[in-house]
Amino acid sequence: MAKKVVATLKTGTGKEYSKVITMTKSPKTGAYSFKETIVHNDHVKDALAGNSK
């Protein structure tokens, strides 16, 4: 599935978007989980800063 998403982002208007993967640690179990989002290139820093709390 990831290959399909990346391939679509490289064509046409998809070049304006980036796939952001953030890692969060669960306070209860200590396990790490990953969250994938697709955001506009202008909002990448906002997406990373919002998840670093």
Phi, psi and omega per residue, in radians:
M1 nan -0.639 -3.119
A2 -1.104 -0.633 -3.141
K3 -1.101 -0.689 -3.130
K4 -1.153 -0.718 -3.137
V5 -1.141 -0.796 -3.130
V6 -1.128 -0.695 3.126
A7 -1.117 -0.644 3.134
T8 -1.274 -0.529 -3.138
L9 -1.253 -0.371 -3.094
K10 -1.498 -0.116 -3.072
T11 -1.988 2.535 3.005
G12 1.035 -2.343 -3.090
T13 -1.383 -0.062 3.114
G14 -1.165 -0.281 3.129
K15 -1.164 -0.234 3.140
E16 -1.479 -0.057 -3.070
Y17 -2.114 2.663 3.107
S18 -2.270 2.631 3.092
K19 -1.644 2.130 -3.105
V20 -1.941 2.184 3.111
I21 -1.996 2.102 3.135
T22 -2.023 2.611 -3.123
M23 -1.991 2.277 3.108
T24 -2.196 2.550 3.140
K25 -1.817 2.271 3.132
S26 -1.286 2.207 3.135
P27 -1.215 -0.422 -3.094
K28 -1.389 -0.873 -3.052
T29 -1.824 -0.345 -3.096
G30 1.446 0.047 3.135
A31 -1.416 2.637 3.124
Y32 -1.678 2.507 3.054
S33 -2.301 2.681 -3.097
F34 -2.013 2.439 3.118
K35 -2.167 2.187 -3.135
E36 -1.855 2.269 3.075
T37 -2.386 2.673 3.066
I38 -1.970 2.067 -3.075
V39 -2.201 2.786 3.088
H40 -1.188 2.583 -3.086
N41 -1.003 -0.496 3.124
D42 -1.254 -0.330 -3.039
H43 -1.963 0.265 -3.106
V44 -1.143 -0.809 -3.133
K45 -1.108 -0.631 3.103
D46 -1.145 -0.697 -3.132
A47 -1.168 -0.689 3.127
L48 -1.255 -0.667 -3.131
A49 -1.220 -0.586 -3.122
G50 -1.216 -0.454 -3.092
N51 -1.710 0.025 -3.091
S52 -1.644 0.195 -3.117
K53 -1.242 nan nan
